[in-house]
Amino acid sequence: MMRKNYFLAALILPLVLVACASQRPVLYPNECLQRVGHPAADRDINECMHHAEEYVSSGDGGNALEQRAIGGGTGEPPSAPRPEESAAR
C-alpha cells in the first residue's frame, strides 16, 4: 500500500509542477491590441509581471495568500482581521 502512495505521488508531483509553471498571458487580436500594438502590450505585461515578482518576494504575497486561505476556511472575507490580530489591538 505504501509503495502505491509513493508511486502516485511521484506521478502526480511533476504534473502539478508543470501546471503551476510561470506562463505569460495570451493576447487575442482584439481592437485594443491592434490600437496599442504588440511591443506596447509586451512592455505592459513585463511591467506587470515584474511588479508581481516584487510583491511575492517582499513577503506580502505569502501573507495575503495565508489570509485568503484562513478566510476561505472560516467564511470570513480576506480583509477581516484574524482573531489573534483583534485580541492584540
C-alpha positions in Angstrom: 0.0 0.0 0.0 2.8 2.4 0.9 4.5 1.8 -2.5 1.3 2.7 -4.3 1.2 6.0 -2.5 4.8 6.8 -3.4 4.1 5.8 -7.0 1.1 8.1 -7.2 3.0 11.0 -5.5 5.9 10.5 -8.0 3.5 10.5 -10.9 1.3 13.5 -9.8 4.0 15.8 -8.5 5.7 16.5 -11.8 2.3 17.2 -13.4 1.4 19.7 -10.7 4.7 21.5 -11.1 4.3 21.8 -14.8 0.8 23.0 -14.5 1.8 25.7 -12.0 4.8 26.9 -14.0 5.0 30.6 -14.8 3.3 31.5 -18.0 2.7 34.7 -19.9 -0.8 35.9 -20.8 -2.2 35.0 -24.2 -3.2 38.1 -26.1 -6.0 37.9 -28.6 -6.0 40.2 -31.6 -8.8 42.5 -30.5 -9.3 46.2 -31.1 -7.2 47.3 -28.1 -4.2 45.2 -29.1 -4.4 46.4 -32.6 -4.5 50.0 -31.4 -1.5 49.8 -29.0 0.5 47.2 -30.8 2.4 44.1 -29.7 5.5 46.0 -28.4 3.4 48.2 -26.0 1.4 45.2 -24.9 4.6 43.2 -24.2 6.0 46.1 -22.2 2.8 46.3 -20.1 2.9 42.5 -19.5 6.6 42.6 -18.5 6.0 45.5 -16.1 3.0 43.7 -14.5 5.0 40.5 -14.1 7.9 42.5 -12.5 5.5 44.1 -10.0 4.0 40.7 -9.2 7.5 39.2 -8.6 8.4 42.1 -6.3 5.2 41.7 -4.4 5.7 38.0 -3.9 9.4 38.3 -3.0 8.6 41.0 -0.4 6.8 38.5 1.7 3.4 40.3 1.5 2.3 37.8 -1.2 2.6 34.9 1.2 0.8 36.8 3.9 -2.1 37.6 1.5 -2.3 34.0 0.4 -2.4 32.9 4.1 -5.2 35.3 4.8 -7.2 34.1 1.8 -6.8 30.5 3.0 -7.9 31.3 6.5 -10.8 33.4 5.2 -11.9 30.7 2.9 -11.8 28.1 5.7 -13.7 30.3 8.1 -16.0 32.1 5.8 -14.5 35.5 6.7 -13.7 38.0 4.0 -10.0 38.4 3.3 -10.0 41.9 4.7 -11.3 40.8 8.1 -8.7 40.8 10.9 -7.7 37.4 12.2 -8.8 36.6 15.8 -5.2 36.9 17.2 -4.9 40.3 15.4 -8.1 41.5 17.0 -7.0 40.5 20.5 -3.7 42.4 20.2 -5.5 45.7 19.5 
